[in-house]
Amino acid sequence: MSPFYTHKSTEWDTDVLFKKPWTIFRKAEFMLGVGPEWVHLRESGKVTNSISGELAEDFMFWPTGKHRFGWLLEPAYDFSFAGGH
């Protein structure tokens, strides 16, 4: 679940992703996730709820290779199934 705030709008995204991990090498992993998402948007006094689909790619880098602390990069793409998405 993640919120997004601007001056005139608030958006809450809640998703459930199913992910498959792959080890690239000892210090790096890749994970692909796909699943449904619910979007609650309040913009200019109007509230809308919609169902979306999400695709996410996780890139994890472990400096020591022990998988205790590391870096995460997660680009994601959302597609709303509501009219006028």
C-alpha positions as CSV (number, residue, x, y, z in Angstrom):
1,M,0.0,0.0,0.0
2,S,1.4,3.4,-0.9
3,P,0.1,6.9,-0.7
4,F,0.8,9.7,-3.2
5,Y,0.0,13.3,-2.3
6,T,-0.1,16.5,-4.4
7,H,-1.6,19.9,-3.8
8,K,-5.1,19.1,-5.1
9,S,-5.2,15.3,-5.0
10,T,-4.5,12.2,-2.9
11,E,-4.1,8.7,-4.3
12,W,-3.8,5.4,-2.4
13,D,-2.6,2.3,-4.3
14,T,-3.0,-1.2,-2.8
15,D,-1.5,-4.1,-4.7
16,V,-1.0,-7.8,-4.4
17,L,1.9,-9.0,-6.5
18,F,3.0,-12.5,-7.3
19,K,6.8,-12.5,-7.7
20,K,9.3,-14.9,-9.1
21,P,13.0,-14.4,-8.1
22,W,16.1,-15.2,-10.2
23,T,19.7,-15.0,-8.9
24,I,21.9,-13.2,-11.5
25,F,25.1,-13.7,-9.5
26,R,26.0,-13.9,-5.8
27,K,25.6,-10.1,-5.3
28,A,22.6,-9.4,-7.5
29,E,19.0,-10.7,-7.9
30,F,16.1,-9.9,-10.2
31,M,12.5,-10.4,-9.4
32,L,9.5,-10.1,-11.7
33,G,6.0,-9.4,-10.2
34,V,2.5,-9.2,-11.6
35,G,-0.9,-8.8,-10.0
36,P,-4.0,-6.7,-9.3
37,E,-4.2,-3.3,-7.8
38,W,-6.9,-1.2,-6.3
39,V,-6.6,2.6,-6.7
40,H,-8.5,5.1,-4.6
41,L,-8.2,8.7,-6.0
42,R,-9.5,11.9,-4.5
43,E,-9.0,14.8,-7.0
44,S,-10.7,18.2,-6.9
45,G,-13.4,16.9,-4.5
46,K,-14.2,13.9,-6.6
47,V,-13.5,10.4,-5.4
48,T,-13.0,7.4,-7.7
49,N,-12.1,3.8,-7.1
50,S,-10.7,1.6,-9.8
51,I,-9.1,-1.8,-10.4
52,S,-5.8,-1.9,-12.2
53,G,-3.1,-4.3,-13.1
54,E,0.6,-3.9,-12.1
55,L,3.9,-5.2,-13.5
56,A,7.0,-4.6,-11.3
57,E,10.6,-5.4,-11.7
58,D,12.9,-5.6,-8.7
59,F,16.6,-5.4,-8.9
60,M,18.4,-6.2,-5.7
61,F,22.2,-5.5,-5.1
62,W,24.0,-6.9,-2.1
63,P,27.4,-5.3,-1.5
64,T,28.7,-8.1,0.7
65,G,26.9,-11.0,-0.9
66,K,25.4,-12.0,2.5
67,H,21.9,-10.6,1.7
68,R,21.7,-8.6,5.0
69,F,21.8,-5.1,3.7
70,G,21.6,-3.9,0.1
71,W,20.0,-1.7,-2.6
72,L,16.6,-2.1,-4.2
73,L,15.5,-0.6,-7.5
74,E,11.8,-1.3,-8.4
75,P,10.4,0.2,-11.6
76,A,6.7,-0.6,-12.0
77,Y,4.0,-0.1,-14.6
78,D,0.2,0.3,-13.7
79,F,-2.7,0.0,-16.1
80,S,-6.2,1.1,-15.0
81,F,-9.1,-0.8,-16.3
82,A,-11.5,2.1,-15.6
83,G,-12.8,4.2,-18.4
84,G,-10.6,7.2,-19.4
85,H,-7.6,5.7,-17.6
